C-alpha cells in the first residue's frame, strides 16, 4: 500500500507544481520525509495524508482508494438484498398458485 500511496502523493504534488521541499514546508516536515513517503519507505500518518489532499486539491479518496472499496461493498449489499427480494417474490407467487 505504501508504494501505491507514495505514487499518488508524488502525482498530486507534481500536478500542483510543488517540489518536495514546497510540500514539506506546508506540512511542517522535512523534504526527506516527503521523499520517503513517495518512495514507500515510510507510510505517512493519516493526518499528513489529509493535509496533502488539502494542499494538492485532491479528494481524500484519491490517496486512500476507499471510495471505490465502499462503492463495491454497497453493490455487494444491494445484490444480496435484490436476491432476498427475488426469493420473497418467488415465495409470494408460489403461495398464490
N, C-alpha and C positions, 0 to 999 in steps of 0.2 A: 504494500500500500504506500509506503514512504516514497518509493521511486516514482510511482504514478502521481502522487501528490506533489512531489518535487517538480515534475514536468509541468504540472498545472500552475504551480507558483511561478516558475520561470516564464511560461507562456503569458500569464496575466501581467507579470512585471514588464516584459519586453513590449507587449502590446501598448502599454501605457508610456513607453519610452523611458522607463526608470532603470537606473543602474542598480546593482545590488546594494551599493552604498546609499543611494537615494532611499530605497525601501527600508534598509536597515535604520537609517536616521529617523524615518517616520515611525518605525516600530520601537525605537529606543534600544536597539540591539546592535551587535556588530555585523559588518558585511560578511565576516567569516561564518556567522550563524546562518545568514541567508544562503550562502554558498552550500553549507552543509544541508540545509532544508532541500534545496534544489537538487542536490546530488543524491538525496535519500539517505544520507549518513545519520541524520537526526530527524526524528519526527517532531514537527513543531507542536507546541501546546495548542489546544483548540482556540484559546484566546488569540494567539497570533494568527491562526487561520482566519478567524473572524475579522481581525484588523487588516490582514492582507486583502480579504474580499472587499472591505470598505475602501481601502486606498486604491485598489485597482478597478473599482466599479464593477466587480463581478458578483453574481449571486453566490451565496454560500455553497449551494449545491454544485456549482462549477468545480469546487475543490473536493467536496465530500462524496459526490455522486448519489447522495441519499434520495434526492427527488426521484431518480429512476427506480431505485430499490423500493421506495414507498409506493410508486405507481404500480410496479409489478406485484407487490403484496396486495394492493387494492384489487387488481384484476383477478388474482387468485381467489380472493374472498368473494368477489362478485360471481365468479364462475361456480364456486361452491354453493352460493345462495341460489343461483339460477337452477342448478341441479336439484336442489331441495324443492324449489317451486315446481319444477318439471315433474318430480316424483309426486308431489301433492296433487297436481292436476291429473296425473295418471290415476291416482287413488280415487279422486273425485269422479272421474269419468268411468272408472271401473265399478264404482259403487252405484252409479245411476243406471247402468245397463240391466 
